[in-house]
């Protein structure tokens, strides 16, 4: 069986698969609208301009992480380290800019390279060494969390003032007076478009679907599964690096204790958006919808005065519900 046959076979799901995926995305979009209506009715402060801006900016970070981990989950894998890799990338960049006097543009590149390198190491552990993804990424999560504290001296690393312009500045206001859209939001939407193109129009995207659908068949067809899985994890790491730049720019500093917990919201966003945890199925548009659901839920609960600990409980319940829906969807498809 030829390599092209395997790829084309996995890249053209049957009508049932397409229908189920479309229904899941429609349900996610309906949930998003219901949440907006609910919180708007419950609080007059929800739809004010400042709060909408806060929602958009909050979505950027989780959304970027979700975009990256979408590719990993579509291969049937998981990555629990994306939050701490994001933080580690920001800390490394911050140390280079503040302690080594590196220019800001170089700091950004260092953050992206750091995330990508960690992604490559993760991919090699999972694909080459055959370490289970859960264990490998859990180890990376703990290592990057510890290294962030070591490198920063367990203290925030503050960037020069100009760094904040990357995320909270507004290029649109300069181009179109009166129209303010923060740069972090623009970065998120641009990266979402790029991710969609990669998934739907490139060899990397086709192999992502093929590996997730049937890894062994893809390997037997002559595809270098180790190489492509490593590339997919590297792409995820790159998105973590970008998220690190955005969140550190938004805060004006790299917070070494930040990061753990972000992976849950990002993974929940991916699954809510219709990507199957068993691999082989998912869309970038669904992930974007899922990211907005998570940020609107968190923001709405905060607006209503729900305590932080109960917000965490709700997010945990949403993660469980999202996984349950994915399992139910797979079981339903298997019985047909």
N, C-alpha and C positions, 0 to 999 in steps of 0.2 A: 504493500500500500504506500503510495507516494506521500511525501510531506505536505504538498499542496492540497491533496485530497483530505488529509486529516484536518488541516487548518480550515478549509472551506466547509467541511462537514460540521465542525464545532462552531463556526461563525454564522451558521444559518439554522437557528433553532426552529422547531416545528411551530405550527400555529398555536398549539396549546401553550408552549413556553412564552411566545410573544404575548399572547392574551393574558396569561397570569402576571407577567411582568408589567404590562400596561395597567392592569387592574390595581396592582400594588402601588404603582406610582400615582394613580388616580386617587386611591384611598389616602395616600400620604398628603397629596395636595389638598384633599377635602379636610383632612385633619388640621392642616396649616390654616385654612380659612376659618374653621370652627374655633381654633385657639385665638385667632385675631379678633373675631367677633366677640367671643366670651370675655377676654380681658378688656376689650374696648367698652363693653357694657358694665363690667365690674369696676373699672377705674377710668375717670376722665383724663388721667395723666398718661395713659398708655399710648395713645396715638398723637401725642404732641411731638413737635419736630425734634426736640432734644432727645427724647426717648427712642424715637425711630432711628436717630443717628447712633445711639448707644447700642441698639439691637444689631444694626448693620455692622458696626465695628466689632462687636462681640462675636458675630457670626464669622468674621474673617478668619480668626485664629482657629476655632474649631472646624470651620469649613475647609481651610487649607489642609489640616491634619486629616480630615475625612476624605478629601480628594486623594491624598497619597495612599491612605490605607485601603481605599476602594480597590486599587489594583491588587494589593496583597490578598485581600479577602476573596476577590474573584478567582484567585488561583487555588482557593481552598485553604489558605493559610490565615494567620492572625499576627498582629504586631502589638504587643502590650507596651512597647518602649517609646512610642511616638511622642508622648508628652514630655518625657525626660530628655529625649534626643533633641526636641525643640529647645528646651531650656539649656542643655549643654552647648548647642550651637550658638545660642545668644551669649552665654557666658564666655566661651572661647573668643568670640568676636569682640565682646566688651573688654576683655583682658588685653587683647591685641591693640585695641584702639586707645585705651586709657593708660596701660602700663608700658606698651611698646611704641606708643605715639603713631600707630598706623592710621592712614587717612580713612575717613568714613566709608568710602567706596570699597576700599580693600577689606574693611571689617565686614561689609555685607557679603563680599565674595568668600571670605573665610567662613562665615556662618553657613553659606550654601555648601561649600566644600566639606565642612565638618559633618553636616547632616548626610551628605551623599556618601562619604567614607564610612560612616557608621552603618548606613544602609547596605553598602557592599559587604561589610563584615558580617552583618546579620544574614544576608542572602547566602554567603558562603557557608555559614554555620548550618543553615537550614537545608540548602540544596546539596552542598558538597559533603559535609560531615554528617548529614542526616539527623541532626539534633532536632527533636520536635519543636515546632515553631513556638509553642506556648512556653517551653523551658528556655529556649534560646533568647526570645525577646524579653522574658522575665529577667534573665540574667543581664541582658543589655540595659534594661530599665534600672536595675539596682546599681550597675556599674556607672552609668552616665549620671545618675542621681548623686552618687558618692563623689565622682570626679568633679561635678559642678561645684559641690561644696568645698572640695580640696583646692581647686584652681582659684576660686573666688575668695578663699579664706572664710567661707560661710557668711559673707557679707554681700549686699547688693553691689553690682558694678554699674556705675553711673556713666552714661554717654554724654558727649557734648550736646548743647542745645539743638544744633542743626539736625541731629539724628532723628528727633521727633517728627520732623517734616515728612519722613518716609511714610509713616502710617497716618498721622493726624493732620498733616498738611492737606491742602485742597488744590490740586492742579486745575480742576474744573472751574473753580472760582476765578482763577487767573485767566482762563480761556473764555469763560462765559460768566461775566459779572452777575451776581445774584444767585447763581446756582452753585451750591456747596455740596460736594460729595467727597468725603475723605479718601485720601490716597489708598489707605488699607482696603477699602471697599473695592476700589478699582483694581487693585492687585488681585483680590480674591476672584472677581469676575473674569479677569483676563486669564488667570490660571485655570479657572473652571473651563473656559473655552479651549485652552491648550490641552487640558486633560481629556476633554471630549474628543478632540481631534486625534490625540494619541490612541485612545481606546478604540475609536471607530474607523480610523483611516491609516493606521500604521501597522507594521509587522509586529511590533511589541504588543499592541492591543489585541491582535488576532491570536498571538501565542498566549496572552494572558487568559483569554477565553478557552483556548484549546487545553492548556495545562489544567485549568480549573474543571473542565468538563471530564477529561480522562487523561491523567498524567502519564500513565503507563503507555497508553496508545500513542500519545504524542511523542514519548521517548522512542518507542519502537519505530516510529515513522522517520526517525533520523534527526529529530529536532534536538538541539543542545539544551536540554531542560535546565541543567545546572547554570549555564550561562544566562539564559533568559530569566530564570527565577532571581538570579543575582542582580540583573538589570532592573527587574521590577522592584526589588527591595531598595536598590539605589535610587530609583525614581521616588519611592516613598520617603526615603531619607532626604532627598532634595526638597520635597514639599515641607518636611519638618524644619529644614533650615530656613525656608521662606517664612514659615509660621514663626520661627524664632526671631527673625528680623522684625516682623510685624508686631509681635507682642512686646518685644523689648523697646521698639520705637514708640509704641503706644504708652508704655509705662515710663519711658525715659531711662530705663535701667534694666539690667539682666538680673532677675531674682533667682538665685540658685536653689531656693527651696520650692520654687514653683514648678509645675509640670505634671506631677503625678495626679491622676484623676482625669486629665484631659483625654486620655485614651478611651475611657469609657463613653464619654459623650460623643467622641468622634466615631467610634465603632457603632454606637446606637444610631447615629445619624445615617451611617452607611446602610445598616440593616433596615431601618425604617424606610429608607428610600428605595428598597426593593432588591438590594444586593444579597444574594444567598450566601450564608455561611459555609455551605457545602461547595461553593465555587461554581464558575462557569456562567454566572448570570448577574447582571447589574448594569446600571447606567450612571453617568455623571450627573445628569439632570435630577435623577432621583436622590442622589447624595446631597446635592445643593438644597433640595426641598427638605430633606431630613435634617440638615444643618440648621436651617431656619426654624424648624419645629423645635429643636433642642434649645436654641438661643431665645426664642420667643417664650417657651415654657419657663425657662429660668428667669428671664426678665419679668414676665408676668407675675410669677410667684413673689418676686422681690417687690414689685410695685404694690401687690396686695398685702405686703407686710408679713409674709410667711417667713418664719425663722430659718436661718441658714441650714440648721440640722435637718429640718423637715424638707427643705429644698433638695438636700442630698438624698433623702429617703425617696422622694418622688422621682428623681433622676434614676436611682437604682431600680425602682419599679418599672420605669419606662424601658430600661435596658433589658430586664427580664421579659417584659411584654413583647419587645421587638424580636427577641430570640425565639419566644414561643410562637409568634406569628410566622416566623421563617420556618420553624420545624413543622407547624401545621400545614403550611403551604406545600412543603416538600412531601409530606405524607399524603396529602390530598392528590398531588400530582402522581405519586407512586401507585395509588389505588385505581387510577384510571386505566 
